[in-house]
Amino acid sequence: MMWAVWWVWIVAGFALGVLEVIAPGYIFLGFAIGAVVVGAGLGVGLLGGSLPALLLVFALASLAAWYGLRRTMGVRETQVKIWDRDINDN
């Protein structure tokens, strides 16, 4: 029943946060926020129960965090910069 321990979720969230620093791209940050939300819910006593229920909350919290990050941090309209003139052209 390691999944029902609140600090395991918090540690997993911080580990995913460290992984996000190593490989940036806002991919692991949503999962990290989801894991911390589940850990906080378990710690406060709002969550409890079976592994499928915790995984569902984790998935929904991660999806909401990812969507919130995309809305606040934004998606660049043009990910690839196309250069139409050279710096040496006058």
C-alpha positions in Angstrom: 0.0 0.0 0.0 2.8 2.3 -0.8 0.5 4.4 -3.1 -1.7 5.4 -0.1 1.2 7.2 1.7 1.1 10.9 1.1 4.9 11.6 1.2 5.5 9.0 -1.6 3.4 11.2 -3.9 5.2 14.3 -2.8 8.6 12.8 -3.3 7.6 11.5 -6.7 6.3 15.0 -7.6 9.6 16.6 -6.6 11.5 13.9 -8.5 9.5 14.7 -11.6 10.2 18.4 -11.0 13.9 17.7 -11.0 13.5 15.7 -14.2 11.8 18.8 -15.7 14.8 20.9 -14.9 17.1 18.4 -16.6 14.8 18.0 -19.6 12.8 21.2 -20.0 9.7 21.4 -22.1 6.7 21.5 -19.7 6.2 17.8 -20.0 7.1 16.5 -16.6 6.0 19.6 -14.8 2.3 18.8 -15.3 2.9 15.3 -13.9 4.9 16.8 -11.0 2.0 19.1 -10.1 -0.5 16.2 -10.3 1.6 14.1 -8.0 2.0 16.9 -5.5 -1.8 17.5 -5.6 -2.5 13.8 -4.9 0.0 13.8 -2.1 -1.5 17.0 -0.6 -4.9 15.5 -0.8 -3.8 12.3 0.9 -2.0 14.3 3.6 -4.9 16.5 4.4 -7.3 13.6 4.3 -9.4 14.6 1.3 -8.3 11.6 -0.7 -8.1 8.0 0.1 -9.0 4.6 -1.2 -7.9 2.5 -4.0 -5.1 2.8 -6.5 -7.4 3.3 -9.4 -9.1 6.3 -7.7 -5.8 7.9 -6.9 -4.5 7.4 -10.4 -7.7 9.0 -11.8 -7.2 12.0 -9.5 -3.5 12.1 -10.6 -4.4 12.0 -14.3 -7.1 14.7 -14.0 -4.8 16.9 -11.9 -1.9 16.4 -14.3 -4.1 17.2 -17.3 -5.5 20.4 -15.6 -1.9 21.4 -14.6 -0.7 20.8 -18.2 -3.6 22.8 -19.6 -3.0 25.6 -17.1 0.7 25.7 -18.0 0.0 25.9 -21.7 -2.5 28.7 -21.1 -0.2 30.7 -18.9 3.2 30.0 -20.4 1.7 30.0 -23.9 2.6 28.3 -27.0 4.8 30.2 -29.4 2.9 30.9 -32.6 6.0 30.1 -34.7 8.1 27.5 -33.1 10.6 27.6 -36.0 12.1 30.9 -36.9 12.5 31.3 -40.6 15.2 33.8 -41.5 14.4 35.9 -44.6 17.5 38.1 -44.5 21.0 37.7 -43.4 22.6 39.9 -40.7 25.3 40.9 -43.2 22.8 42.2 -45.8 22.5 45.9 -46.0 
